[in-house]
Amino acid sequence: MSIAVAVSPGAVRVPLARRRVAALAERVLRAEGARHALVSVSFVSTRAIAALNARHLGRRGPTDVIAFGFAPAGRGAPVVGDIYIAPEVARANARRHGVGVREELARLVVHGTLHVMGRDHPEGETRTTSPMWRRQERLLRTWLRSAR
């Protein structure tokens, strides 16, 4: 079994240690059954994520996380993907939802990793009621308990 997660803080302030980000993404990959994976997690500016959002998703403005899975996420297939997270957007979301910024960043790592694995939250269904969101929150709670 070979799982590698590379983390790049870029030129933005990230209040979550690189090793914790990598360990969390690896934990999600294993929990979801990945046997072989190569995933990168990059923290980017609000401007950079807005550009990615426009270029690849056709949406205006910044978002908190964007993930791209490059290899088919089938049984036994290697998982390859990139996750981009905007810490400034995460900070605003954390304040709005009354959670700490580290928790929100961890949530986005889990969320992006699930997207790389091929999970999605269907359009028309609210993001927080989808099966993917419920799985994300279970994985996040487990990690938060173990990280204490």
N, C-alpha and C positions, 0 to 999 in steps of 0.2 A: 504494500500500500504506500503510495507516494502522494502526499498533499503538501503543497507549498503555497504560502500566502505572502506576497510582498506588499509592504505598506510604505507609502510615500506621503509625508506630511506637506510637501510642497512649500510654498512661501506663506502659508496661513497658520494661524495659531490653533493648535489642536490640544484640548485639555484631556486627552486620553492617550496613554502611552502606546507607542507602536506595537510593542510586544503583546499588549492586551487586545488591541485590534486584531492582530494576526491570530492570536489564540481563540478569540471569539469567532472569527470567520471559519477557522479550522474546525472548531467545535460544531458549528452549524453544518458544515460540509459533511462531517462524519455522521451527525445525527440524521441527516437526510440521505445517508447511504452512499456517499461518494467514496470511491476507493482510490481514485487517481484524480488530482485536481491541480490546476495552476491558476491562481486568482490574484489580481492586484487590487489594492484599495488605495485610491488617491484622494487626498483632501485638496479641494480647489477653492478658488475665490468665487464670490457670487457672480461676478462677470463671466468667469470661465464656465460655470455650470449653466448660466443663461444661454451662452453660445452653444454648448452641447445640446441643450434642450431645444433650441431653435433648429439647429442643423440636423439632429437625428430624430427628434420627435415632433417637429413642426409646431412646437408650443412656444409662446412668448414668455419671457421673464425667467427668473431663477426658480429652481425647485430644490428640494433638500437632498435627493439622491437619484442617481441615474445608474443603471446597471446594464451591461451587455454580456450575454452569454454567447460564446463563439463556437462551441462544440455542442453537438446534440447531447442533451442530458437524458440519455436512455440508460437502461440497466447495464452497468459495467462500462459504459462509455466514459472517457475522461471528461472532466468538467474544466472548461477554460473560460475565463471571463474577467471583465474589468468593472470596478465599482468606483463611482465618483461621488464624493460627499462634500457638501458646502457647509462648513461649520457655522458660518454667520446665519444661514437660513435655519440651521438646527438650533442655534441659540434663540432665535425669535420664536420658533415652534415650541421649544422647551418652556419659555416664559408664558406663551399663550396656553399651554396645556398644564402648567403648574408642576413640571418635573425638572430635575437637574439636567444641565447640559451634557454631562457624561452619560447619563441614562439615555438621553435622546440620541446622542451619537452612537451609542451601542445599539439602540433600536435600528438606526439606519444601516449599520453594518450587517445586522441580521437580515433586515429587509432586502438590502442589495444582494446579499449572498443567496437568499431564497430566489430572487429574480434570476441570478446567474444559473441556479439549479433548474430553471424552467418554470417555477411557480409564478402565478400572476393573480391579480385581483380583478375580476371581470368588470367591464364597464357596466354602468347601471346599478351595480351593487356598491354600497358605500364602502369605502376603503377599510373602515374599522369593523365591519361585520363579515368580511370575506373569510373563507377558510384559511387563506394565506395569512391574514392579519392575526387570526386566533393562534395559528401555529407560531408565528413570529413572537407573539407575546408570551407564549409558553416557553419557548427557547430563551427569550430574554430574561424572564423571571428565574429560570433555572441558573442561568449564567450569573445574574445579579446575586443570587443566594450564595453561589460558590465563590464569588469574587470578594465577599466580605471577610 
